[in-house]
Amino acid sequence: MSEIIQPDEQNVQEKAPVFEQAVVNRTEQYEHKAAGFWIRFWAYTVDILILSSVGMLIIKPVFRLFSLELNDPVWYAPFSLITAFLFYAYFVLMTKFCCQTVGKMIFGIRVISKNGAKLAWSTVIFREWIGRLISTIPLNLPYIAVAFTPKKQAIHDFIADTLVVHEAVYDKKEKLVQEHTSVAKELQEQNVF
């Protein structure tokens, strides 16, 4: 006479064959679209026009009022120092407090940190002061790097780990995530055994 043996759960788990199955899931992510060379060029042009206007409308009349020299050729002349201070203060303060200058506001672009954190003072000063000093030699050629880098970064963006992105335009990125699952484990969960 034969006896029917009911397998217990532990016995089935030990004897069940284990097959690996790869499941591919697609996930969508949206990233800010990087601002290219020309839009950054026009935003910078607007900023230079604003700073030049301030220089012509405020600084020059004050110097003429006090009969101070405007055309002194040395780099440390008072007019040169004041306009340089105004230039760097404008870019540093606007980038720190608004993440964008007036030119960037007009064109809808902004500066963000690569890691998504809030821009720190050290990052902004490094980007807008030291990075711009490096980028202005010779003939502003380092700015052309924006046209050829994958994330449209200039030299000062690389130095400060920042990106200039569109505020309201996003790139859709699809990521394929591969997960390995055990078929035996799935069958046990479905109570096949």
Rosetta blueprint (number, residue, H / E / L):
1 M L
2 S L
3 E L
4 I L
5 I L
6 Q L
7 P L
8 D L
9 E H
10 Q H
11 N H
12 V H
13 Q H
14 E H
15 K H
16 A L
17 P L
18 V L
19 F L
20 E E
21 Q E
22 A E
23 V E
24 V E
25 N E
26 R E
27 T E
28 E E
29 Q E
30 Y E
31 E E
32 H E
33 K E
34 A E
35 A L
36 G L
37 F H
38 W H
39 I H
40 R H
41 F H
42 W H
43 A H
44 Y H
45 T H
46 V H
47 D H
48 I H
49 L H
50 I H
51 L H
52 S H
53 S H
54 V H
55 G H
56 M H
57 L H
58 I H
59 I H
60 K H
61 P H
62 V H
63 F H
64 R H
65 L H
66 F L
67 S L
68 L L
69 E L
70 L L
71 N L
72 D L
73 P L
74 V L
75 W L
76 Y L
77 A L
78 P H
79 F H
80 S H
81 L H
82 I H
83 T H
84 A H
85 F H
86 L H
87 F H
88 Y H
89 A H
90 Y H
91 F H
92 V H
93 L H
94 M H
95 T H
96 K H
97 F H
98 C H
99 C L
100 Q L
101 T L
102 V H
103 G H
104 K H
105 M H
106 I H
107 F H
108 G L
109 I E
110 R E
111 V E
112 I E
113 S E
114 K L
115 N L
116 G L
117 A L
118 K L
119 L L
120 A L
121 W H
122 S H
123 T H
124 V H
125 I H
126 F H
127 R H
128 E H
129 W H
130 I H
131 G H
132 R H
133 L H
134 I H
135 S H
136 T L
137 I L
138 P L
139 L L
140 N L
141 L H
142 P H
143 Y H
144 I H
145 A H
146 V H
147 A H
148 F H
149 T L
150 P L
151 K L
152 K L
153 Q L
154 A L
155 I H
156 H H
157 D H
158 F H
159 I H
160 A H
161 D L
162 T E
163 L E
164 V E
165 V E
166 H E
167 E E
168 A E
169 V E
170 Y E
171 D E
172 K E
173 K E
174 E E
175 K E
176 L E
177 V E
178 Q E
179 E E
180 H E
181 T E
182 S E
183 V H
184 A H
185 K H
186 E H
187 L H
188 Q H
189 E H
190 Q L
191 N L
192 V L
193 F L
